[in-house]
Amino acid sequence: MAIFALAPEWLTVPVDANALDPAIWPENAERTASGEISIAGVSASELAAQFGTPLYVFDEDDVRARAEHMRVTFESAFAAVGTTVSVYYAGKAFLSTAVVGWVREAGLRVDVCSGGELAVALAGGADAAQLGFHGNNKSIAEIERAVGLGLGTIVIDSAIEIERVAAAATRLGRTQAVRLRVNSGVHAHTHEFLATAHEDQKFGITLADAAELVAAIRAQSSLDFRGLHCHIGSQIFDAAGFAESAARLLSLHAELLADGPVPELNLGGGFGIAYTAADTPTPLEELAAGMAAAVAAVCARLQIPLPHIAIEPGRSIVGPGGITLYEVGTTKQVTVPDAASNDGDDVTRLYVSVDGGMSDNARPALYGADYTVRVANRAPAASVRLVRVAGKHCESGDIVVDADYLPGDVAPGDLVAVAATGAYCFSLASNYNYLGRPPVVAVRRGVARVIVRGETETDLLARDTGVAPTTTNEERIR
């Protein structure tokens, strides 16, 4: 087993390197009789032949079901303790007009954090009154547009934004509902750059400063203070962090009630998903029940009414339903000196290079994120090898899957599928090395359709002013 000496401690050798763990893969992913991975009735080879690779693929019914399950589960949990809840889909995870339609039909609202995301939400049919608008540096133009649209809630992130939102609302003759983003000081168990509630960071304001800013909001006749907001991080696996954050926020909430109504409390999102077999997120029912019980207990202790609750999940709705398909270009065995080996033997790592990389999935480079990979166009019977799936970019850190096991005969021309790429892959995609961003395809009941068109070299060159524009005969005539 010397070939596995380089494996991380958390990674175990699979009994079957072709198996699809249902905790990681989309609900409608399966191996066909021929051994291919199929998503909602369409095989990997069919998808690659029709749309090319790299390719983002969504199991549409998986995403729809998770959105509805999220709403129903949290509504039930908070109804059991005597209050109501609004579920906002965090559009930053992945946003397209199609996804906006899916979550709207599931009864969710949408959270945006830029003018571009706002435009997509509106184009997807979202009601402006059902939107939330985040961001630590909303432009004056973005604020003006949001207020003018009658946007549901703007999340105030700084003292400056109080003045800007109030001024826009006054100019437009509106009363704008706002929440105040507060850092509860709870450090969720997550990567440092994913944690968003500690004090030394760009989002929100401290608990100590919150009362003063709420007073400033209430002093503006054009603003309607709805309550506090907090987001403690991402990829969180249990309710403990949310419970502690809620306790701290509700103590402030109780103080604020002395000077006026505080009808809502937004606990944010960040619910984790399984990217590998080592990930064990808390079942959603348990998470929701734990959060509801914590809120109810604190409100009872403080003798205050239960507020309306809002949450903002993104990854947990759209992440598991997405995969990315790649074609293998080269494989390479790399000898690595094994300083830890008792016999001094060297070990090898099999590098599998694919036709995408950090331009379509930046998370491994940004966060050291781990993923699960499988051969998608067949079910090889070869013994397993420890592999590292690498991209084609000119960066040594261009790694798609740092460590997993694949059948050892994985070869150029094979298709490989990386699971749980529905969140923060397309959203963070770039044109590094002038690669076009891949298309996004939704598959449902045996039918695949493009929901976001992929970029071509023509698209990339179209923005370069040194390239002569191409015109058709018809355009020349006009």
N, C-alpha and C positions, 0 to 999 in steps of 0.2 A: 504493500500500500504506500510505497514511497512517493508515488505520483500525487498523493493527496496531502503531502506534508505542508503544502503552501495554503491549504484551506483555512479560512477563519474558523474560530472555535464554534461559532453559532451554526455553521453550515454542516449539515449531516448528509452522508451518502444516501441517495434515494434508493428505495427498493426497486422502483421503476422510473427511469429517467424520462419516460414518455408520458407519465401520468400527469393529469391536470388537477391540482388541488382545488376543490370548489371554493375554499376560503380565499383563494387568490385570483382565480380566473373568472371571466364573466359567467353569468348564470347559464347562458345558452352556448357555452364553449364545450366541445366534445371532440373525441377522436372518431373519425369515420371508419367504416369497415376496411378501407384502404390504408388507414393509418394516419391520414391527414388531420390536422386541426381544422375544425369547422366552427364558424361563428354564426349562430342563428340560421343554420342551414346552408351557408355558403362557405366553401372550402378555401383554405389559404391559397392554394394555387390558382383558383378562380379569381380571387381578389387581386392577387399579384398580376395575373394576366390582364385583367380589365383595367386596373388603376395604377399599376407599377408599384415599385418600392423605393424608398421607405413609404409606409402607409399607416396612418392612424385609423384604427377601426373601432367603432363603437357598437356594442350590443344594445340597440335602442330600447328593447323591452327591459333589459337589466337596469338601465338608467331611470326609465320611467317608474319601474317598480320601487327602486330605492328612494326616489323622491317622494312617492306616495307613502311608503313605509315610514319614512322620516316624519312626515307630517302627522300621520295617524298615531304613531308611537308617542310622540311628544304631546300631542293633544290629549291623548288618553292619560298619560302620566301626570300632566298638570291638572287635568280635570279631576283626577282622583284626589288632589289636595285642595281643590277649590278655586282654580284660576284658569285662564286661557293662555294660548301661546300663538305667536306668529312665526312661521319658518321662512327665512329668507335664503334663497340659493346664492352662495357667494360666487359671483360671476368670474372672479379672478382665476378660479380653478380651471375653467374652460367655458368660453362663451361663444355661441353662434346663435343665429336666429332660430335654428331648429331646436337647440337645447332650451332656449327661452320658451319656446312653445311647449316642450315636454314638461318642464317644471311648472309652468303656468297651469297646464291641464291637470297636474297633480295637486294643485291648490297652493303652490308656493309663491311667495313674492321673490323679488330679485334684488340683490345688493350689488352696486357698481362702485367703482372708485376712480373713474376718469370720464372725460367727455366721450371718448371712443366707446367705452363700455356702455355708457348711457345711450349712445346712438344705436348700438347693437340691440340693447334691450328694447328700445322703442320700436326698432325695425322688426323685431320678433313679436310684436304685438303686446308688449307689457304695458299696463296702465301706469302712467307716471305716478299716480297717487299710491301705488303699491310698491314703489321703489325706495331703497335706502341708498344714500350717497356717502361713501367713506373717502378718506384720503388726508394726508398730513399737509398737502400743499395744493389744495384746489385753487385753480386760477379764478380771477374775478369773472372772466367770461363763462367758465363752467358754473360758477355759483349763480350768475345772472340767468343762465339758461335753465338751470334746475329750478330755481324759484319761479321763473316765468312759466314753466311747464306745470306748476303745481305739484312738484315732486313730494312724495310722502314724507320722508324724514331725511334731513341732512345731519350727519354726525360731526359736531364741532370738535376740532382737534387742537385748537389753540385760542388764546385770547384775541388774536388778530382776526380769526374767522368769525368771532361773535360780531365784530364791527362790520365785517364785509357782508355777512349774510343778512344782518339787520338792515344795512344800507340798501342792499338789493331788494329786500322785501318791501321796504318803505317806498323806494322808487316805483315799484311795480304794484303798489297798493295791495299787497298780500300779507297774510300772517303765516310765517313759515315754521313748521314743526321741526324741532331740533332735539338731538340727544347730545350729551357730553361724554367724550371718550376719556376714561380714567384708567390709569395704570394701578391695578390692585396690589402690585408687589409680589404676586404669586408667580413663581418661576415654574412653568410646566415642564415636565420631563420631555425634552425635545432638543434638537440641535440649537446651538446658541443663536444662529442667525434666523431661526424659525420662531424663537420665543419673542412674544410681543407685549408682555405685561411687566417686564422689569423696568426699573426707573431710568437707567441710562440708555435711552433709545429715542428714536424720532417720533414715535406715536404717542398721542394722548398727553394727559397732564397727571400730576401726582395726586394722591388722595388728599394730601395736606392743602393743595391749592384749589381743590374742586369746589368747595362751598363758596369761595369768593367769585369763581367764574360762573357758578349757577346764579348767584345774585346779579351778576352783570347781564346774564341772559334774561333774567326776569325783569330787569330794568328796561329792556327793549320792548316797546309795545308791539313791534312787528314780529316778535319771536314767541313761539309757544314751546316752553320747556316740557319735554315728554319724559325724560329720565336719563339714567346713566347707562353707559355702554362700556364693556371691557372685552378684550380678546386676549386670552392668556397664552396662546401659542398654537402650534400645529402638530399633527400626528400624535395626539394625546390618546392614551389607551384606557383611562379609567375616569371616574367621576370625582376623585378626591380633589384635584386641582380646581375644578369648577365649583365644588362645594366650598372650599376655602375662599375662593375669589368672591363668590356670592355672599358669604358671610361678611366680608369686609365691605363690599359695596352696599349691602343692606343696612349696615350700621350708619353709613353716610346717608343713605336713602332715608332712614328714620329721622335723622337730624334735619334733612331738607324739608320734610313734611311739615315742620313747624311754621314754615313761611310760605307754603303753597302746595298744590297738588304735585305728585310725582307718580303718574299713572303707570309707567312702564319700567322694566329693567331688561336690558339686552346683555345676555351672557356670552355672545359671540359664538364662534365655532371651533374648528380645529380637531374634530373627532378623527381618530386614526383609522387606517385600513391595513390589511395584510399585504405587504409586498413580497415577503418570503415566508417560508414555513416557521421561521423563528418569531414572527410577529403574532401577537395574541391580543388583538383589540377586544375590549369589553363588548358583549352583545348590546345592541342598541337599546333593547327594552330595559336592560339593567342600568345602562348609562342614563337613560331618561328618568327612570324611577329614582335613581340616586340623586340626580340634580333636583328633581321635584321635591323629594323628601328633605333635602338640605335647605332649599328655599323656604319650605313650609315651616321647618323647625326654627329657623332663624326669625322668621316673621312672628311666629308664636312667642318666642322668647322676648322679642322687642315690642310685642303687642301692637303690631302695625298690620294693616290690610295686605293681603297678597297682591302684588302688582301684576299687571299683564306682562308676560315673559316673551322675549324674542330671542331666537337663536339664528346663527348664520353658517350652516354647514355647506361645504363645497366639495372637497376631496371625497368625503364619505358617500356622496351621491353619484359623482361622475367618475371617480378614480377607478373602481374595480371593473366597471363596464367597458373600459378601453384597453386595447392592446396595440402594439406597434409591430408591423411586419417588416423584416429586412431580408435582403438576399446576401448570402455569404459570398465574399469576393476571394479572400485568401485565408489559409490557415497556416500557423507557424508554431513550431515547438521551440520554446526558449528555455535554455538551461539556466538554472538559478542556483548559485552556491547555497547550500543548506548548512549554515553555521550551527544550527541547533541539532543537526543529525549526529547521533552517537557514533556512526560508522564513517562520518565525513563524506558520505556520498552526496553528489549533486542531485537535484530534482528538476523536473521539467514542468513548465506551464504551457498549455495549449492556448495560443491566441487565435481567436476567431474574429476576423475583421469583416464588417458589414458596410453597406452602402449608405449609412447615415451616421449618426453620432451625436456629439454635443450640440449640434445645431437643431436637432429635433428633440433631444432630451438633455437639458443642461443640469438636471438635478444631481447626478452623480458627481459632476465637477463642482457644483455649488455647495452641496451638503454632504457628500460622501454617501449618497443614497444607494441602497441595495435593491436589486430586482431579481426576478425569476425568469429564466429563459428556457424554451423548449424548441426542438426541431419541429417545424410546422408542416412540411410537405410530405413527410413519411414518418414511420415509427421504427427507427433503427433498432436492431437487436444486439448491436455491439456493446461491449463492456464500457462502463462510464469512464470519462476523463474529467478532471478539473479543468475548467475553461475560464478564460477572461474574454468577454465580448468587447471588442474595440471598434471605435468609429474610424472614419477615413480622414479626419481633420488633422492639420499640422500642429497637433498638441499632444504631448505625451500623456496628459491627463484626460484625453478624449476616450473615456471608458463608458460603455453603456451598461454592462453588467460586470461588476468587479470579480465575482466568483460564483460559479454554479457548476453543476455537473451535467454534461451532455454525453450521449453516446459517442464513443471515440472515433467513429467513422464520419462525423460531421465534415462536410466537404464543400468546396466552392460550388455554387449553384443551388445549394440547399436554401430553403426559407427557414428563418427562425422567428419566433414570436416572443416578445417581451410582454409580460403581464402587467396589469395595474398601471397603465400609462395614460389613463383618461384625464388625470388632473396634473396641471403644471408642466406639461410637456409641450403641447401646442402653444400654450400661453407664454412660455418662455422661449419659444423657438426663435432662431435667428438665421441670417444669411451668411454666417461665417464661411470663409473660403468660397463665397458666392454659390452656395448650394441653395436651391429653392426650397422653401418650406413645403413639406409633403401635403398631399390632400387629406381631408378628413372624410371618412365614409361611415355611414350608419347602415347597419344591417338589421333587418326585421323580417321574420317569417320567410326566409329564403330569398329576399330581395335586398340588394345593396345599392345605395345611392350616395352620390357626393353631396355633402352638406357644406363643405368649405373647399373651394377649388385649390389645387396645388399650384405652386409658382413655377413658371418656366424661365429659361434663360432670357427669353424675350421680355418677360415681366421685369426681370432684374435690370436689364439694359434700358428699359423704358424710362427709368428715372435718371439715367446718366445723360447729362446735357451734351456730352461730346459725341454721342451716337446719333447719326442721322435718323430721323423718324421714318418708319416704313409706312407707306400709304397704299391703299388699294386704288384701282382704276376709278372706281366710283367716287372715292374721296378726292382724287385728282380732278375729276369733272366738276365736283362741287366747288 
